[in-house]
Amino acid sequence: MNKAELRAALLLDPVIARCVELAQVDANVQLLWLYGSRAKGTAQAGSDYDFAVAFASFPQNAWGKRLQPVLLAQQWADALGVPDDKISVIDINHVPIPLALSVIRQGVELVVKDGLRLAREENRITGLWEEECFHRERDNG
């Protein structure tokens, strides 16, 4: 199944479809990926929905940055009428590089408002990963 077919199949899930709608009307959400078990097709009945977001802007203080994706997840859960723990949102710019790399490699792009921003995120994450691998290899011999 190619990415377009996978995306179409995922959008049949009403929770995913509604989150996509919410992301599309939120000016601060530039990119949205689904990752984790639902993107891989290994989800169980009780699995949560794992989303990664690239925000247009984010707070300058550490608490605000930490809370921004959490508050978005709560807003979406409230809008959907599902428990808070069913929706998980991470900010692709504020997570460990291995997780961000997993999102861009194994996740499914659901909302892309700016193709150039998507390319920048992919290049940034890949570049940081390559740099980390280089330093590990150099330091370990």
N, C-alpha and C positions, 0 to 999 in steps of 0.2 A: 504494500500500500504506500503510495507516495504521500508527501506532506499535505498536499491539497485534499486528497481523499481522507487522510487521517483527521485533518482539521474539520472537514465536513461531518465526519462520523462523530467527532467529539461534540460538535455543536448541536447534536441531537439530544444531548444531556441537558435538561432544562436549567440546572444550576450553572453549568458552564455557559450556556447561551445567555442567561441573565447577567452573569458577571461580565461577559463581553459587552453587552448592551450598556451596563453601568460604566465600564471603562471607556467606551466610545464617547459618552457624554461628559466625562470628567476631563476637563481641560488639563489637569495636572498629570494625567496618565498618558504617557507618550507611547509606551510599548507594554504589551502584556503577553506573557508566556504561561502555558500550563506545563508543569513538570511533575516528576514523581510518578507514583503508581498509575494514576489515571492517564498520563501521557504515554506511559509504557504499555498500557493495556493489562496491567497486573492488579488493578484495584479490586478490593473486596467490597462487600456491601457497606461496611462501616468506614471505608477509607475516606480521608478528608480530601479536599481539593487544594492542591499546592499551586499557587500563582507567583510569578515573579513580575515585578513592575519596574520600569524606568520612568521616574517622575520628571516632569518638566522643571520643577523647582523643589527645593527641600529646605527645611529650617536650618538656620546656622548653628544652633546649639545641639549638643550631643543627644539630649533627651528628646528633642523634637525629631531628630533624624531617626532615633530608635523607635519612637512611637508612630511615626507617619504610616508605615505599612500595617502596623497593628490596628490603628484606628480605621484604616481603609478596610481591612478584613472585617472588623466589627460592623462597619457601615453596610458592607455587602451582606453579611450574615443577617443583619436586621432587615434589610430590604427583601431578602429571600425567605425570611422566617425560619431560618435554620439555626441550630446551636452555634455559638461563637467558635467552637473547636472544629467545625466542619470546613471552615474557610481559613486558609493560611496564605499570607502575603509576605513576600520578602522584597526588599529594595535591591535590585541587581547591583547597585553601586555601593552597597554597604554590607556585603556578605563576603565570607572567605572566597578566595579565587577558585578553589576546587569546586565549590558549590555553584558559583557563577558559570564556570566552564561547563558543568553538567547541565545547567539550564539551557545554555545556548547550543550545546551539542545534542542533547537528548530531549529537550523540551520542544513544545509546539508553539509557534508564534500564533497568537490569536488576534491581537490588535497591533497594527503597525501604522501609526499616524505619520511617521517620518522615516522613510527608508534610509536616509543618510544617518539618522540617529541610530538605527538598527546596525548599520555597518560600523559605525563608530564604537558602539558597545561591544560588538563581536571582536573587532580589532583590538580594543583596549584589553578585554578579558584574555584573549588569546596571547597578546603580547606580554601581559603580566605573568601568565602561566609559563610561557617560554622563558622569561627572565628568571622566574623562580626555579625552574628545572635547570637552567644554566648554572645558577649559583649553588644549587644542591650538588650537581655533578662536580663542579669545581671544588667545593668544600669537602666532598666525600671521596675525592680522588681520582 
